[in-house]
Structure formats: C-alpha cells, structure tokens
Amino acid sequence: MTLPLHTERLVVRELTADDLDPLAVVFADPAVLWWEPAPYTREQTSVWLEATLRRYREDGCAEYAVVIASTGDLIGDCGPAYRDIEGERLPELGWDLRSDMWGQGYATEAARGVLTHAADLGLRRLYSLIVPDNERSRGVARRVGMTVERQVVWAERPHDLWALDLP
C-alpha cells in the first residue's frame, strides 16, 4: 500500500512544508508533548518537520500526516521513524494527535493503516517507546497487537519497548 493510505475516516500521507501551521497547533498543545519541558514553538515545529522530510529521503519513512478525510484537517502524525534505542537502530511507530481528537479511535485507526504500509516498505518488526504510565498510548499499542518486549532507557527516561512482528 503506497501513500497516501485511506482508512475508514482518515488519510495518512507524507507531511509537506505546507503542513507547518496545522502541525504547530498540534505541537503547541502541552497535553500532546507532555514529556517535553514545554510545548513546541512554531520554530521548533519547523525544525522537527524539516528533520521528518529529511528522514523520508534518507530512511524511506518517518512520521506521516494524519488527516480527517471528510474535512481535510490535519490532526497529528503517525508513522515509523528510526530511533537509536540502547545501541540498536529500530523503526519506532509513534503517534501524536491533537488532544481534542483523543478518545475517538483515530490513533488506533492511523496506526493500523501505517502497519500495513510499514510491511509494504519491507519492515518486519515495529517498536513503540511508551512510558509505563501513559495509559492512552499503551491502549493504542495493545489494540494494534503490540506487546511489551522489555524495559529500556530512552531520552533519559524509562520506557516500555513494545513490539509487533509484521506479516
């Protein structure tokens, strides 16, 4: 399945430079980037977006835009980005959605679509870094079939490393 991919309610596609302003809204929400010292400014979001666009070229994948199909509104990101985790370079499935979109199943729906895309890219296993007390993300990981493989330290914090073998 190539991008853009379509789920029941969403379009998941590569981010573009034109996505800066709606993405800055997502990252300005302190509930979304709760682990950061402060929400991202527009400038910090721009740096993040440029890095993501570079990862598309260098790695062939990264976080993708999550868009409501019926409205065209960008509500967050979801995708596999390579992370250095305890000496290994692993494809990590992550998601960030506007907090007003939480509890509606969008993260799970986007993640399920991205799993199919990741398998099409040739990835055989995906991981997710989730702090143990993040119940929302743990729920998404469980719903897409992931299980905790082990505990790791990433970004100077303990995380559960969830994993899923892809078909």
N, C-alpha and C positions, 0 to 999 in steps of 0.2 A: 504494500500500500504506500503510495507516494503522497507527499504533502501537496496541497492541503488534504487533511483527512476530515471526514464528516462523521459525527456521531449523531445520536438522536436529536440533540439540542445544540451541539457545538460544532465549530470549525476550529481545527488545530492546524496552524500554519507557521512557517518561519516568520520570525519578527523582522521588521524593517526599520529603517531610520524614522519613518513616519509614525511609528508606534511610541515614540518617546513620551509625548504628553499623556496619553492614557496609561502607559506603564508607570510614569512618575506618580500618577494618582494612586496606583496600587502600592507602590513602594513608599509613599508618604504616610501610609496608614501604620501607626505604631503597633496595631494588633497583627499585621501581616509580618513585619520584620521585628518581631518581639525580642529576638535574640541579639539584635544589634544595639549598640549604645543609644542610637536614635534612628528614627525613620530616615530614609534616603532623601536628600535634596534632589532637585531636577538634575543638577550637575552630576551627582553620584549615580543617578539612574542612567544618565548618558554614558558614563564610563562603563557601567555594567552592560548596557546594551551594545556598546562597541566591542566589548570582550566577547559577548554572545555571538555577534556577527562574525568575529574572527574565528570562534570555535566552529561555526558552520563550515568555514573554508578549511580549517586545519584538521578537525576531528570528524567532520561529516555529520555532526549532530550537536545539539545543545538544547537549551530551553526554547520552547515554542510558544507562540501567542495562543491563548485560549480566548475564543470569540463566541459570543452568543449568536447563533445562526440567524435567528429571527430579527435581531436588531443591529447586528454588526458591531456591538460594543465589545471592546477588549476588556476582559475581566481578570486577566492574570497570565501566568505562564505555567507550562508543564513540559518536562522533557528530560532526556538523559544527557547529562553533562559529565565529562570525565573529571574525577576528583582524585587527588593523592590521598589515600587512606592507609595509614600505617605502612608506608613503603610500597603500596600497590596502586597502580593507576586503574581505577574501576569506573564503569559507567553508572552514575548515580541518578536515579529517577527522582526528580523533585517537583514540587508544585507550590505556587504562591497565587492565591486568589484574593480579590478584594473581600474584606470581612463582611460586607453586606450581601455577598454571594454565598457565604458559608451555610452549611446545613441543607443545601438543595441538591446535593449529589454531583455537582459539577466537577469537583476534583477527582472523584472516582471515575466519572464518565470520561474525562480527559485522559486520566492515567491509563484506563483500559484501551483507549484508542492508541495512545503512544506505545503501549506494549506491543501491539501488532506492528506498528511502524518500526520499532526497535528490532524486532525479529526480522523484518524485511531488510533492515540495514546489515544483518548478519550478526547482531549481538546475540549471544546465547544465554547471558545471565545479566540481570539488572539488580542493583542495590539501592537502598534508600537509607540515608542517615537521619535518624529520628531520636530526639532527646526523649528519655523514658517517660517524662510527664506530659508529652504532647499527645493527648488522647485523640484529638481530631485527626492528626496525621497517622497515628497508629491505626485508627479505624479505616482510613483510606488504604493503607498498606495491607491490612487484613482483607478488605473487600476485593482487592485485585489479586489476592492469592499469595502475598509475600509472608514470610515468617522470619523471626529473628534468628540470625545466624550466630552472632556473637556481639559482645560489647567492645567498642573501640573508643579511642580518644581522638576527636577531630575538632579543629578550631579551639583547642584547649578546653573542650568540654566532653564529658562522657556522652556517648550516643549508643543506641542500639543500631546495629547494622542489619537491616532487613534484606532478604534476598529472594529472588524468584528466577528459576530456570525457565527460559523461553523455548517454545517449540522449534 
